[in-house]
Amino acid sequence: METPSKQPENSNMTHEEEEEMQHDISKLRDQVQQISLSQKVTEAKMDGLKKGVITKSLLRAATKQDFM
């Protein structure tokens, strides 16, 4: 998901500043990827918990019906 960046033709940035900016951008991309992965893990855990609650509810309902 590379976003092309266009440098202004008359950039006043030094080479060192540009390298630092690229490094900062890279760090931010890594952080975004980590957050995205964390969200996916959290969603998977929530889905698992929901399925567990539904299963327990169904088992309780089935058990109550057996005793009626």
DRENBAZA-848968 format. One record per residue (C-alpha): residue number from 1; y, x, z. Coordinates in steps of 0.25 Angstrom, whole numbers. Each point is the difference from the previous one (the first is absolute). Layout:
BEGIN
{NUM, {Y, X, Z}}
...
! end
This chain:
BEGIN
{1, {0, 0, 0}}
{2, {10, 11, -4}}
{3, {14, -5, -2}}
{4, {7, 8, -11}}
{5, {13, 6, 6}}
{6, {11, 4, -9}}
{7, {9, 11, 5}}
{8, {15, -2, -3}}
{9, {4, 10, -10}}
{10, {11, 6, 8}}
{11, {-7, 1, 13}}
{12, {7, 8, 11}}
{13, {-13, 2, 8}}
{14, {-5, 14, 2}}
{15, {-14, 4, -3}}
{16, {-3, 1, 15}}
{17, {6, -14, 2}}
{18, {-8, -6, -11}}
{19, {-13, 7, 5}}
{20, {3, -6, 14}}
{21, {3, -14, -6}}
{22, {-14, 1, -8}}
{23, {-7, 4, 13}}
{24, {7, -12, 8}}
{25, {-4, -9, -11}}
{26, {-15, 5, 0}}
{27, {0, -2, 15}}
{28, {5, -14, -1}}
{29, {-10, -3, -10}}
{30, {-11, 5, 9}}
{31, {5, -9, 11}}
{32, {0, -12, -9}}
{33, {-14, 3, -4}}
{34, {-4, 1, 15}}
{35, {7, -13, 4}}
{36, {-7, -7, -12}}
{37, {-14, 5, 4}}
{38, {3, -4, 15}}
{39, {4, -14, -5}}
{40, {-13, -1, -8}}
{41, {-8, 4, 12}}
{42, {7, -10, 9}}
{43, {-2, -11, -10}}
{44, {-15, 3, -1}}
{45, {-1, 0, 15}}
{46, {7, -13, 1}}
{47, {-9, -6, -11}}
{48, {-12, 5, 8}}
{49, {5, -6, 13}}
{50, {3, -13, -7}}
{51, {-14, -1, -5}}
{52, {-6, 3, 13}}
{53, {8, -11, 7}}
{54, {-4, -10, -11}}
{55, {-15, 5, 1}}
{56, {1, -2, 16}}
{57, {6, -14, -2}}
{58, {-10, -4, -10}}
{59, {-11, 5, 9}}
{60, {6, -8, 12}}
{61, {1, -12, -8}}
{62, {-15, 1, -5}}
{63, {-4, 3, 14}}
{64, {7, -13, 6}}
{65, {-6, -8, -11}}
{66, {-14, 5, 4}}
{67, {2, -5, 14}}
{68, {5, -14, -5}}
! end
